[in-house]
Amino acid sequence: MSTLSFVGIIPARFLSTRFPGKPLVEIGGKTMIQRVYEQVSKALTDVYVATDDQRIFDEVIHFGGKAIMTSDQHKSGTDRCYEAFSKLDKHFDVVINVQGDEPFIQPEQINTLKDCFDNSQIEIATLAKIFTENDSFEALLNPNTPKLVVNKRNEALYFSRSIIPFRRNNETKDWISSHKYLKHVGIYAYRSDVLRELTLLEQSPLEISESLEQLRWIENGYRIKVGYTDVETVGIDTPEDLDKVLNLLN
C-alpha cells in the first residue's frame, strides 16, 4: 500500500485561443470546471483549481471547491500547476495535473496514475489508451490526437502528432489491426521535486516542432511511466466539441 501523499491540481484559464471562457460553459446544469473538480475529487482528497481569472476562481468557491490564483504569464499548464503547488501550506509527494477541459475524467484513471508511483524510480507518469479496431485510420491520422510509443518497461520513448510507428509492409486499412497503436491521454503526475525541475527547463527543439510539452522532458532525460486506460476520455477543445458532448448527454 502506497504511503505517498497526492494532490490534484486543475489548471484552468479563461482566454483559450479556440474556446474563450471554456471552463465556465454549462454542461447539463453544471459548469465544466465543476464537473472536472467533482470527478477528480472522487479519487483524491486534496484538489485545487489553479486559475488566472477571477471569474473561474469565484465559480470554484461558489460550488464549494478550492482555488488558487496564479500568474497570467504562464506558457503551460505545468508551470501554472507548479505555482499553485508552491502556494499550498501542506507538502505532497506527487502532484496530479488534470486538464480543466476533461469533465468526464474517471476516478479509475487517476488511480491508475497513482499506482505508477509504487516504483520509487518513477518521476513522471501519464496515461495511454490502445486504439481499437473500431477506430478508423482517420482517427489514427488526426494530428490533434497525439500518439506515443513505449519501451518494454512501459516508459515513453516518444510522443508525436504523426502516426508512430509507420507500418512499412501493411496497407493503411490494416495498420490498427496489425499493431498496438497508443493514443495519449493528457493527464500527468509528477513527483513534486521533479515538477519544480521541469518548470526550469528551456523549450526544446522536438517540443517546438510537435508542440508537445512532454517532449521537452524526454529530451532532458526524464523517464515517463505510462499507465493504461480503456476509458474513452472526451476532451473539449472547441465549441463544436461541446455541441457533440451536449448531444451525447441528451
VMD Tcl script that draws the C-alpha trace (Angstrom):
set ca {
  {0.00 0.00 0.00}
  {1.48 3.37 -1.05}
  {2.21 5.84 1.73}
  {2.74 8.67 -0.74}
  {0.57 11.79 -0.47}
  {-1.18 13.01 -3.64}
  {-2.73 16.34 -4.60}
  {-4.83 17.08 -7.68}
  {-4.34 20.42 -9.41}
  {-6.57 21.51 -12.30}
  {-5.09 24.36 -14.39}
  {-7.92 26.44 -15.88}
  {-7.54 29.63 -17.88}
  {-10.27 31.81 -19.35}
  {-8.55 33.03 -22.53}
  {-8.33 29.80 -24.51}
  {-7.44 30.54 -28.16}
  {-10.01 28.19 -29.67}
  {-12.68 28.45 -26.97}
  {-12.59 31.53 -24.68}
  {-14.38 31.05 -21.37}
  {-14.38 27.28 -21.78}
  {-14.15 26.34 -18.02}
  {-17.40 28.24 -17.34}
  {-19.57 26.73 -20.09}
  {-22.54 24.78 -18.77}
  {-22.81 21.04 -19.31}
  {-26.04 19.51 -18.05}
  {-26.61 22.12 -15.35}
  {-23.03 22.39 -14.07}
  {-20.04 24.34 -15.33}
  {-17.25 22.36 -16.96}
  {-14.81 23.23 -14.18}
  {-17.25 21.95 -11.54}
  {-17.63 18.65 -13.40}
  {-13.85 18.21 -13.65}
  {-13.40 19.10 -9.97}
  {-16.08 16.66 -8.81}
  {-14.67 13.81 -10.90}
  {-11.11 14.35 -9.60}
  {-12.43 14.58 -6.02}
  {-13.77 11.03 -6.31}
  {-10.15 9.78 -6.39}
  {-8.27 12.45 -4.40}
  {-8.99 14.12 -1.06}
  {-6.99 17.27 -1.86}
  {-7.98 19.04 -5.08}
  {-7.37 22.64 -6.21}
  {-8.15 24.66 -9.33}
  {-5.24 26.85 -10.46}
  {-6.50 29.82 -12.46}
  {-5.52 33.30 -13.61}
  {-9.11 34.53 -13.86}
  {-11.31 35.91 -11.09}
  {-14.48 34.56 -12.74}
  {-13.18 30.98 -12.63}
  {-11.89 31.48 -9.07}
  {-15.29 32.77 -7.94}
  {-17.14 29.89 -9.62}
  {-14.97 27.29 -7.84}
  {-15.55 28.92 -4.45}
  {-19.27 29.17 -5.28}
  {-19.68 25.40 -5.77}
  {-17.60 24.68 -2.65}
  {-14.25 23.87 -4.24}
  {-10.75 25.17 -3.52}
  {-8.99 27.55 -5.91}
  {-5.64 29.33 -6.13}
  {-4.96 32.46 -8.17}
  {-1.86 32.21 -10.37}
  {0.00 34.43 -12.82}
  {-1.45 35.14 -16.27}
  {2.03 34.81 -17.80}
  {2.37 31.00 -17.74}
  {3.08 29.31 -21.06}
  {1.90 25.86 -19.94}
  {-0.42 24.09 -17.54}
  {2.65 22.54 -15.90}
  {4.01 25.97 -14.95}
  {0.61 27.03 -13.58}
  {0.40 23.75 -11.70}
  {3.76 24.32 -10.01}
  {2.94 27.89 -8.97}
  {-0.27 26.67 -7.33}
  {1.58 23.80 -5.64}
  {4.22 26.19 -4.29}
  {1.45 28.24 -2.62}
  {-0.02 25.31 -0.68}
  {0.58 25.23 3.06}
  {0.93 21.42 3.03}
  {3.52 19.22 1.33}
  {2.54 16.46 -1.09}
  {4.81 13.81 -2.64}
  {3.06 13.66 -6.00}
  {1.12 16.28 -7.98}
  {-1.56 15.08 -10.42}
  {-2.30 17.57 -13.19}
  {-5.77 17.15 -14.72}
  {-6.70 19.45 -17.59}
  {-9.68 21.70 -16.96}
  {-11.44 20.55 -20.15}
  {-11.83 16.87 -19.17}
  {-15.29 16.84 -17.50}
  {-15.62 13.07 -17.91}
  {-12.26 12.04 -16.44}
  {-12.85 8.85 -14.43}
  {-11.58 8.14 -10.89}
  {-10.05 4.83 -12.03}
  {-7.83 6.74 -14.47}
  {-6.44 8.81 -11.61}
  {-5.98 5.67 -9.53}
  {-4.01 4.09 -12.40}
  {-1.69 7.10 -12.36}
  {-1.26 6.82 -8.59}
  {-0.34 3.14 -8.94}
  {2.55 4.06 -11.26}
  {4.38 5.54 -8.24}
  {4.57 2.21 -6.41}
  {8.03 2.11 -8.02}
  {10.26 4.68 -6.29}
  {12.20 5.26 -9.54}
  {9.19 6.76 -11.35}
  {9.50 10.53 -11.84}
  {6.54 11.30 -14.13}
  {3.51 9.28 -15.18}
  {0.82 9.65 -17.83}
  {-1.87 7.53 -19.48}
  {-2.43 5.88 -22.84}
  {-5.35 4.13 -24.50}
  {-4.96 1.44 -27.14}
  {-6.61 2.23 -30.48}
  {-9.19 -0.48 -31.16}
  {-10.31 -1.93 -34.48}
  {-13.44 0.22 -34.13}
  {-11.20 3.26 -34.61}
  {-10.71 4.46 -38.17}
  {-7.41 5.17 -39.89}
  {-8.54 8.82 -39.97}
  {-8.70 8.77 -36.15}
  {-5.13 7.46 -36.09}
  {-4.09 10.12 -38.57}
  {-5.65 13.02 -36.61}
  {-2.84 15.40 -35.50}
  {-4.99 16.61 -32.59}
  {-4.69 13.12 -31.11}
  {-1.06 12.61 -30.04}
  {0.32 9.10 -30.31}
  {3.16 7.53 -28.32}
  {5.48 4.55 -28.32}
  {6.86 2.84 -25.21}
  {9.73 0.56 -24.23}
  {9.36 -2.85 -22.56}
  {9.10 -1.16 -19.13}
  {6.12 0.90 -20.37}
  {8.13 4.10 -20.36}
  {7.51 6.60 -23.15}
  {10.10 6.63 -25.94}
  {8.42 9.35 -27.99}
  {5.15 11.27 -28.49}
  {4.04 12.54 -31.89}
  {1.15 14.10 -33.76}
  {2.17 11.83 -36.63}
  {1.39 8.12 -36.68}
  {4.16 6.20 -34.89}
  {5.36 3.69 -35.84}
  {5.00 3.76 -39.64}
  {3.93 0.31 -40.92}
  {6.11 -0.16 -43.96}
  {4.69 -3.52 -45.11}
  {0.96 -3.01 -44.46}
  {-1.83 -1.21 -46.26}
  {-3.19 1.66 -44.16}
  {-6.54 -0.13 -43.68}
  {-4.68 -2.88 -41.78}
  {-2.47 -0.70 -39.58}
  {-4.65 -0.71 -36.45}
  {-5.28 -4.47 -36.64}
  {-1.59 -5.28 -37.16}
  {-0.05 -3.13 -34.39}
  {-0.96 -1.91 -30.90}
  {-1.15 1.84 -31.52}
  {-1.32 4.05 -28.43}
  {-3.34 7.24 -28.02}
  {-2.02 9.68 -25.40}
  {-4.45 10.71 -22.65}
  {-3.20 14.12 -21.49}
  {-3.20 13.74 -17.72}
  {0.13 13.85 -15.84}
  {1.51 13.09 -12.41}
  {4.91 14.24 -11.17}
  {6.93 13.84 -8.03}
  {6.85 17.31 -6.51}
  {10.63 17.86 -6.72}
  {10.59 16.79 -10.37}
  {7.72 19.19 -11.13}
  {9.88 22.06 -9.90}
  {12.78 20.93 -12.13}
  {10.51 20.70 -15.18}
  {9.49 24.36 -14.86}
  {13.15 25.40 -15.09}
  {13.79 23.68 -18.45}
  {14.10 25.67 -21.66}
  {11.80 24.78 -24.56}
  {13.37 22.04 -26.66}
  {13.60 21.53 -30.44}
  {11.30 18.49 -30.54}
  {8.76 20.21 -28.30}
  {8.71 23.27 -30.57}
  {8.42 21.09 -33.66}
  {5.47 19.00 -32.45}
  {4.02 21.50 -29.94}
  {4.02 18.76 -27.28}
  {5.43 19.86 -23.93}
  {6.26 16.32 -22.75}
  {8.95 16.03 -25.44}
  {10.94 18.66 -23.50}
  {11.05 16.29 -20.55}
  {12.17 13.31 -22.65}
  {14.85 15.39 -24.40}
  {16.18 16.32 -20.97}
  {16.40 12.68 -19.88}
  {13.30 12.35 -17.69}
  {11.51 9.00 -17.73}
  {7.72 8.99 -18.20}
  {5.89 5.90 -16.97}
  {2.78 5.04 -18.99}
  {-0.32 3.57 -17.36}
  {-3.18 2.17 -19.45}
  {-6.84 3.07 -19.54}
  {-9.70 1.68 -21.62}
  {-11.88 4.71 -20.86}
  {-12.53 6.96 -23.84}
  {-11.99 10.47 -22.49}
  {-13.88 13.35 -24.06}
  {-11.72 16.48 -24.08}
  {-13.47 19.69 -25.13}
  {-11.21 21.94 -27.20}
  {-13.74 23.81 -29.35}
  {-17.42 24.87 -29.28}
  {-18.07 22.05 -31.79}
  {-16.69 19.50 -29.27}
  {-19.10 20.92 -26.67}
  {-22.04 20.51 -29.07}
  {-21.15 16.83 -29.55}
  {-20.99 16.29 -25.78}
  {-24.33 18.01 -25.20}
  {-25.90 15.82 -27.88}
  {-24.50 12.74 -26.16}
  {-25.89 13.85 -22.79}
  {-29.30 14.47 -24.35}
}
mol new
graphics top color blue
foreach p $ca { graphics top sphere $p radius 0.5 }
foreach p [lrange $ca 0 end-1] q [lrange $ca 1 end] { graphics top cylinder $p $q radius 0.2 }
display resetview
